[in-house]
Amino acid sequence: MIRTALAAATLLLAVPATSQNQQQRLDARYDRTLAAGYKALMLCGAIANAEANGVIRSPESVAQWELTGIQAPLDAIIPDLPFEIVRRPTGQIAHVAVHWAEDLPARVAAYSGTQTGCAILPIGAPENGGNPGQPVTRAERPAPPARGKIIDAGDQRTGRKPVARQIPSVDRVQKAALAGGYGEGSRTTAVLVSRASPGGRRSSAFFAPGFDDKTPQRTWSVAKSIAATLVGAAVFRGEADVSASAGLGGAVADPRRAITIDHLLRMGSGRYSDTPGNRTDPLYWGGATVEEVALDWPLIAAPGSTYRYANNDTLAAVAAIKPSFAAHPPAEFFAKIGMNRTVAETDWQGNYILSSQVWTTAGDLAKFGQLYLNDGKLPSGERILPEGWVKYVSTPSGPQPDGPFGYGAGFWLLNKSEGVPPDTFAAFGNRGQYVVIVPSRDVVIVRRGEDPVGASFDIAAFTRDVLAALGSE
């Protein structure tokens, strides 16, 4: 077993027990185990999925990007939790273990390979539960150095958007984003613009140091748009119907049976969720399963009557097409459209967490956007999404959110953004993940980031400036 470890920090709770009541002690302990799960899964996902693409992410790189700027209270706990990266004799990661308490095993994120990546095991699972029966050796090996490249990224020190010329070139706009423009405190890791040209499609891409065109990042909620696309593929194959019941509820008479897949894709199920945005920490970091966490929430409004952005709705939509995955797993779909550096991960029981847990590259996300520019057809002309699916996902026919963006079916709409074509729709994800699709301009814009809590990247302004620059070419 090959182990790489940081210096161990104390495993005692930060607040003295004498100053805590029972609930405070319970909450502090729970926060520690979630922090350990977060750290284990991020280290496993970032490093193992990068190595599968032939590139290296070091633990120090993951600590710098994925493990900083995250939500409280996990941000204060994560840095001091000691971890181990456990490898098989081949050198492939077997699992990552993060120690958080003296009376329970480490939190474990197990790597199962290129089809489904890493999964976090339940709290209390033994460390060898990550890879039962897998041979390992115990030999120390230093962590490989971080590797990546930057392509003319510009000055990243100022944190200010450069003064724009009258009509900036698209490269200059991309470099401004990479240099910290379009949002104070934002941290851009990759920007890519793909557009039609006389000789075929043309792309320009720029990367932060330590990242390149093979470096995957977690999509966060961009996965919701990928989930909607997988639903569309199932519809095209005749294996799903968005107007049919999603099968929620304990019996036929359960009123939740009225919730359709369409309601779920449009965040209009009417189900309760306990926090804005529907934090699903027990699933994402705690080792719970989709079936335990996402499917049992009760109704508080008639289906289709209210908008409530919720991870649980996307997870329920994916659960509704789960029978199709035996013959048509997400990996098969990714391969069809050339997303060869993309992995959809699962919970430890094999249920896809397609509300957030996908790892992919900027280039693969551009291919994802291109599928929609091609109206759901491959370059060969083979159709893999239903005719009219682009219009379906980009039409605000359900209840709408407050704020600057509309919502379709699994995609956000830039229909309220000044200077942006009204047909523009996009996949949005936490920490600044964006895939913007502009059919009327035949353009896909990808921005990847690791924006800290409190920072915001202005995707509407970036889109407007990219399109203006392209118009001047």
N, C-alpha and C positions, 0 to 999 in steps of 0.2 A: 504494500500500500504506500503510495507516494504521497507524502503530506507536506503541505506548505502552510506555515502558521505565522500569524502576527503575534507580537508579544502579548501575553495574556494580561488582561486587566481584571480588577476585582469583580466577582460575580455577586456581590452584595447589593441590595437595593440602595438607590442613591439617598433616599430619605430615611432617617432613623425610624425604626419600628415604634419607638416610644411616642413619636409625634404623629403617627398614622392611626386612623381608625381602621376597622376591618375592611371597609369598602375601598379605602385608599390603598391599603396593602394589596388587595385583590387587583385593583386597576393597575397599580405599578407593576405587579408581576405579569399581568396580561400584556401590558405595553412592552415589557422586555421580551416576551416570547414572540410577539408580532414583529418587533424589531429584528430579532434573530432570524425569523422566517423571511423577512424582507431581504436581509443581508445575504442569507444563504441562496435564495432564489435569484437575486440579481447577480451575484458572483457566478453562479452556475450558468445562468442564461447568457450573460455577456461573454464569459470566457469560452464555454463549451460551444456555443453557436458560432462564435467567431472562428474558433479552431476548425470547426466543420467547413468553414468557407476558406480555410487556408491562411488566416491571419491570426495575429496574436493580440489579446487584451490581457494586460497584467492586472493583478489585484489593485495596484496603486492607481491605475487608470480608471478602474471601476469605482474606486473610492472617490476619485476626483470628480467624476461625472455623474454616474447613476446614484451614488450614495451620499451626495451632498445636495443641499437645497430642497430636501423632501419635507413632508408634513411633520408637524409636532404631534406627539412628543418623541416620535421615532428618531428624528434627526439628532437629538441629544444623546440617545442611547447607543445607536449603531456604531459610532467610531471605536468604542472601547470593547466591543464584543469580539473575543478571539475566534478565529475561524481556521479550518483545515480544508485544503483541497485534496481530495483522495482520488488517485488515478489507478487505472488498470495497468497491467504489464505492457500493454501497447502504448501507453502514454495518454490514452483517452481518459477524460474525466469520468469517474464513476459517480461521485457525489461530492457535495460541499456540506460540511458540518459547521454550525456556529454554536458555541457554548454560551449559555445564558443563565444557568442555575446549577447548584451543586446537587440537587436532589432529583433531577430528571435528565434524560439524555439530551444531547445537543439537538438543535433543529437541523433537519437534513433536507436538502434539495437534491434529488436523484436525476441523473442524466440517462435517458433511455435511447439516445441516438438521434439521427437526422430527421426522423419522421415526426417525432413529438417532443423533442428537446428535454427540458427539465420540468420536474414536478415537485412541489413541496409536500413532504410527508406530514401526517398528523402530529400534533404536539404529544411528546412522550414516546413516539416510535423509536425503536432502537436504531442505532446508527447503521448496523448491517442490514436493516430493513430497506435501505436504499438500493442495494444490489444483491439480493439473496442469491447465493450460489455462484456469484461472479468471482473468479480468481483475482487476487490482488497481491502485490508485493509490498514490502515495507522497505523503501529506500528513499533517502532524501534527495531532492533535486531542486535547485534554485528556480524561482519563477522566471520564465522567459521575459525578455525586455519587451516593453510596449513597442508597437510598430505602427506606422501610419504615414500619411503624406498630406501635404497641403499644396493645393494648386493655386498659386498666386492669390492668397487669401487676404492680402492687404494688412493694414495696421490694426491689430486686435487690442491695442493697449488703451486707446482713448475712451472706448465705451460710447462714442458719439457717432451719429450718422454723418458721413462726410457731406460737405456742402455740395448740393446737386447742381449739375450744369443744366442748361435749358432743357435738353432732352438726353438724359443719361442712357448710355448703352446698357444692354441687359447684363453684361458682365459687371459693370460698375454697380448696378443695383444689387446683384448677388453678393458682391464683395462687401457692400455696405451692410447687408444682413449678417454676413459672417464676422464683420468687425464690431458688431454690437449695436447696429442700428435697428430701427423698427421696434424698440422696446427697451427701456432702461433696465439694466440688469439681466437681459436675456442672454442666453448662451447657445449660439447656433453651432451645430456640428456638421451640417451638410445642407447645401442648397443645390437644386437641380431644376433646370428649365428645359422642357422638351417641346419642340414645335416643328411644324411642317416646313420643308424647304424644297427648292427645285430638285435637289438630288436625293430626296428622301427625308426622313426625320433627322433633325439636328438637335443635339443635347449639349448643354454646358453645365458643368458641375464643379463645385468648390467644396473643400473639406477643411475642418479644423485639424490641428496637429493631433496625431494619434488615431485619426479616422481616415478611411478611404472608401472606394466603391465596393469593397467586400466586407466592410464592417457593419454587422447588424446591430440595431437598437430595438428596444421594446417599442411596439407601436402604441401602447396604451389604447385609448378608445378609437384610434384608426381601425382597430380590429372590429369595431361595430360595423363599419362599412364593408369590411371583408366578410363579416358574417352575413350581412344583407345580400352580398354577391353570391355567397354559397347557397343561400336560400333561393336566389334567382336561378342558379344552376340546377337545383333540385326541382324547381318549377318547370324549367325547360325539359328536364328528363321525365316529367309527368309524375314525380315522386312527392310533390307538395303543392298546396293551393293556399295562397296568402289569404283568401277569403274564408278558409275553413278554420274551425276551432283548433287552437293550439294544444288542446288536450289537458289544460290545467284543471285542478279541482279533484276532489276525491271520488266523485260519482257523477253520473250523467246529469243528475238534478242540481249539481253544484253550479251556482250562477257564474263562476269563473269559466265554465265551459263556453260562455258567450265570447270570451276573449279570443280573437283571431290572431293569426300570425301577422297580419297587417297592423292590427292594433299594437302589437309588440314592437314591430319595426318602427312605428311612428311614435313610440313612447306614449301611447294613449291607452294603456291597458286598464287604467283606473285602479291599479293595485297600490297599496300603501308601501312606502319605503321610508326608512327611519331617518335618513339624512339627505340633504340636497345633494344631487349627484349620486346618491345611493352608494355610500362607501361599503365595499364588500371585503373588508379586511379578513374576516374569518376564512373566506375562500382564497383570497389572493395570497395571504401570508400565514394563515393559521392552520392550514392543512385540512379544512373542511371540504366537502364536495359540492358540486353544482346542485345535486339533488337535495342536499341538506340545507343549502343556503338560499337558493334563488327561486324555487318553484312554489313555495307554500304561502306566500304573502296574501293577505285577504284584500278583498275589494273595499274601496271607500268612495268610488264614483262609478258611474255607468261606463262600460268600455267605449272608448272613442270620444268621450266627452271632455277630457282634460289632458293637458300635456304635463308629464312628469319625467324628466330625464332620469333613467334608472338602468344601471348595469343589469339588474334582474330581468328586465324586459328582453334585452338582447339575449341573455343566457337562456331564457324560456323559449325564444324563437329558435335558437340553435337546438335546444332539446327537442323541439317539435320535428326537426328533420334528422334527428340522431339515427333513426334506422337506415338512412341513406348512406351513412358514413362507412358502413361495412364494405360496400362495393365501391364507394366513391369518397375516400377520405380527402380532407383538405389538401394533403400533399399531392394527390393526383391532379387536383385543379390547379395548384400552383405550377406544377410541371407543364401543364398544357399552355399556360400563358407565359412561360419562361421565367417565372419567379423562383429560380433555382437556389436562391439564398434566403429562403423564407421558411420559417418553422412555426406552425400553430401548436402551442403547448396545451397540456391537459392538467386536470387535477389527478391525484394519485390513483383514482379509480378509472381513469381513461376518458373522462368527460371533457370536451374541448372548452377552454375558457376564452371564448371568442368575443368577450366584451373588452379584452385588454391584452391577453397574454400571447402575443405573436411577436416574433423577432424577425426583422427584415432590413433590407438596405434601401437607400434612396433610389437606386436604379430599379430594384424590383417594384417599388411603389410607383415609379414612373410607368412601368409596364402594366401595373394594375389600372392606373388612370387611362392608359392607352386603350385598354379593353373597352372602356366606356366611350372614348372618342370613336371607336370602331363599331359602336352600337351593339356591343356584346359578341362581336365576331373576332376570330383569330386572324392573323395576317393571311392565312391560307384561304380565308373566306368561310371556314367552318363556324357555325353559330353555336355558342355555348351558354348564352343568356337569352331569355325570351325576347322576341321582337316587341319593342315598346318598353323594355325594362328600364332603359335610361330615363325615359319620361316618367315612369312610375316612381323611381327612387328620388327624382329631383322635383317632384310636384308636391306643394304644401297642402295636400288634401285633408290632412288630419289636424287636430288641435295644435296650436302654435306656441312656441316659447316667447316670453318677454325678452327684450334685448335686441341687439343689432343683427342677428342672424335668424333665418327661418329654418324649418326642419322638414325633410321629406321622409323617405323610408330608409333609415340607416345612414343618411347623409345630411350634412348641414347645407344651407342655402345662403349664398351671398346676394340674394335678391333685394336686399335693402342697402347695399354698399354702393355709395356714389362712385362713379367712374369705373365700375365693374360691370361687364355684360350681365343682364338679368338671368341668363341661362346658366350662370356659374354655380357649381355645387362642389362640395368638398368633404373629405374625411378629416375630422379633428381629433387630436389626442392630447392627453395630459403632457405637461412639460414641453409643449410646443411642437407636436407632430402634426403636419399638415400635408394633405394631397389635394390640390386644387385642380379641378377639371373645367375647362372653358370650351365647350363644344363649338361655339360660334367663331372662336379664334383658333381652334385645333391646337390647343396648348394644354400641357400638364405642368404644374408647378409643385415641387416637393421641397418642404423645409423640415429638417430634423433638428431637434434641440434637446437640451437638458436644462430648461429654464427653472430657476428656483421658485419656491413658493413666494408669491407676491410680485413676480415679474410676469410680463405679458408681451408676447410678440404680436405686432399689429399685422395680421395676415391680410386684412382687407387692403391696407395701404401698400403692403409689399406686392400683392397681386396687381393692384392698380399701376404701380410703378413698373413692374415687369412688363405688363401689357403695353404701357405707353412706350417703353424702350423698344419693345419688339416692333411697334408700329413705326418707329423711326428708322428701322434697318433698311 
